[in-house]
Amino acid sequence: MNSKVTVIVITFFVLYMSSIQTTTPMRIMPQPRCKCTFNMSRFINPQKMKDIDVFPMTPHCPHVEVIATLKVGTKICLNPEAQWVKKLLERILEQN
């Protein structure tokens, strides 16, 4: 009986310690910042894209960010000033 109690106590202790290490307190969370550190200007075929997200400027990021998710799952930051990106976004807005 005593060994069962010991095993249960150890199990709860291990579960408790693992839950502490996987959670991050709110006060330690990193400050928000830009999602993109590098913008690609090279043309990417829109047929290879699964999704495009546009993030407006914020107090934490002074740039408009355009992130394309390719069909293979890769996320690429596009240069919002590139002519082909502007045309692509215009075409998307016209369709909606």
C-alpha positions as CSV (number, residue, x, y, z in Angstrom):
1,M,0.0,0.0,0.0
2,N,2.8,2.4,0.9
3,S,4.6,1.9,-2.5
4,K,1.3,2.6,-4.3
5,V,1.0,6.0,-2.5
6,T,4.7,6.8,-3.3
7,V,4.1,6.0,-7.0
8,I,1.0,8.2,-7.2
9,V,2.8,11.1,-5.4
10,I,5.8,10.8,-7.8
11,T,3.5,10.6,-10.8
12,F,1.6,13.8,-9.8
13,F,4.9,15.5,-9.1
14,V,6.2,14.7,-12.6
15,L,3.0,15.8,-14.2
16,Y,3.0,19.1,-12.2
17,M,6.7,19.8,-13.1
18,S,6.1,19.1,-16.8
19,S,3.1,21.4,-16.9
20,I,5.1,24.2,-15.3
21,Q,7.9,23.9,-17.8
22,T,5.6,24.0,-20.8
23,T,3.5,27.1,-19.8
24,T,4.8,30.6,-20.2
25,P,3.7,33.2,-17.7
26,M,2.1,36.3,-19.3
27,R,4.8,38.7,-18.0
28,I,7.5,36.8,-19.9
29,M,5.9,36.8,-23.3
30,P,8.0,38.5,-26.0
31,Q,7.0,41.9,-27.3
32,P,5.1,42.0,-30.6
33,R,7.2,42.8,-33.7
34,C,7.2,42.4,-37.4
35,K,6.5,39.0,-38.8
36,C,8.9,39.4,-41.7
37,T,12.6,40.0,-41.5
38,F,13.3,39.6,-45.2
39,N,11.0,40.4,-48.2
40,M,11.2,38.6,-51.5
41,S,10.8,40.7,-54.7
42,R,11.3,37.8,-57.1
43,F,8.2,36.7,-58.9
44,I,6.4,33.6,-57.6
45,N,3.7,31.9,-59.7
46,P,0.4,32.6,-58.0
47,Q,-0.7,29.0,-58.9
48,K,1.8,27.8,-56.4
49,M,0.2,29.8,-53.7
50,K,-2.4,28.4,-51.3
51,D,-3.1,31.6,-49.3
52,I,-2.0,35.2,-49.0
53,D,-2.2,37.2,-45.8
54,V,-1.8,41.0,-45.6
55,F,-0.9,42.6,-42.3
56,P,-1.3,46.4,-42.0
57,M,1.2,48.6,-40.2
58,T,0.9,48.5,-36.4
59,P,2.7,50.5,-33.6
60,H,5.1,47.5,-33.3
61,C,5.7,47.1,-37.0
62,P,5.9,50.1,-39.3
63,H,5.6,48.1,-42.5
64,V,2.8,46.5,-44.4
65,E,3.5,42.8,-44.5
66,V,2.4,40.4,-47.3
67,I,2.9,36.7,-46.5
68,A,2.2,34.0,-49.1
69,T,1.7,30.4,-48.0
70,L,2.7,28.1,-50.8
71,K,0.9,24.8,-51.5
72,V,3.8,22.9,-50.1
73,G,3.3,24.7,-46.8
74,T,6.3,27.2,-46.9
75,K,5.5,30.8,-45.9
76,I,7.3,33.5,-47.8
77,C,7.3,37.3,-47.1
78,L,6.7,39.2,-50.3
79,N,7.8,42.8,-50.9
80,P,4.6,44.8,-50.9
81,E,6.3,47.4,-53.1
82,A,7.1,45.0,-55.9
83,Q,5.0,45.7,-58.9
84,W,3.9,42.1,-59.4
85,V,2.7,41.9,-55.7
86,K,0.7,45.1,-56.1
87,K,-1.0,43.7,-59.3
88,L,-1.7,40.4,-57.5
89,L,-3.3,42.1,-54.5
90,E,-5.4,44.4,-56.8
91,R,-6.6,41.3,-58.7
92,I,-7.5,39.6,-55.4
93,L,-9.4,42.6,-54.2
94,E,-11.3,42.9,-57.5
95,Q,-12.4,39.2,-57.2
96,N,-13.8,39.9,-53.7
